[in-house]
Amino acid sequence: MAIRRSSRPVSSERIARAARRLLDASTLCAIATTSPRGRPHVNTAYFAFTNQFDIVWLSEPSARHSINLRANAATAVAVYDSSQRWGGSDRGIQLFGSAREASKRSAPDAETAYARRFPAYEPGQLVAYRFYVFHPTSVKLFDERSFGAGVFVTARVDRTGGVTWERTDVYSSSR
């Protein structure tokens, strides 16, 4: 498989629209953390997202991934529609950044985002759980309907949720 770098930029608006569509396509995400000893861990969780592309989820503070986040905030999140079939128009999003348990100040906003996405959630319903907030610094989009077959678009994410194209990689099965 050959990977070619394209020098053609993708507009910030197009990246943001595609990212929101991809995040909206599934309510489950995979959260990758690292233990204090460097061991990888992945957890699946229901999530919500904000206009700034922050990812919000509920978790028990004594869960392995929650413990890992207290020691090392570096986190990656993957979201994709698991009903996709081989050979179709594939799509998914990978986000890279850091996560922490929501502070007393940020927890109400996290809960608002979560309740908006999951109307059946009732505040105070899961008292042993805490909200966690992931702040991305970069995203990698794979949306064949939007960008073409085998095209991965990488962008930087600023604190306000603004995205800036960084690069486009085109994967090809021919040499």
Number of C-alpha atoms within 10 A of each C-alpha: 8 9 14 12 12 12 10 9 12 17 11 15 13 13 23 20 11 21 23 15 14 20 23 17 15 17 16 19 23 17 20 19 27 21 17 13 8 10 9 12 13 16 14 14 15 17 23 27 21 15 12 16 25 22 24 26 25 21 18 16 17 11 11 15 21 22 16 24 22 14 14 17 18 18 22 22 22 18 22 21 18 11 7 11 9 7 6 10 15 17 24 22 24 21 27 20 17 19 24 19 21 20 13 8 8 13 17 14 16 25 23 14 20 24 15 13 16 14 8 8 13 11 12 9 8 12 8 11 15 19 21 24 24 25 24 25 18 19 26 21 22 25 22 16 13 15 19 13 17 17 23 21 21 23 22 19 22 15 12 10 17 16 24 20 20 15 17 21 15 16 15 13 8 7 6
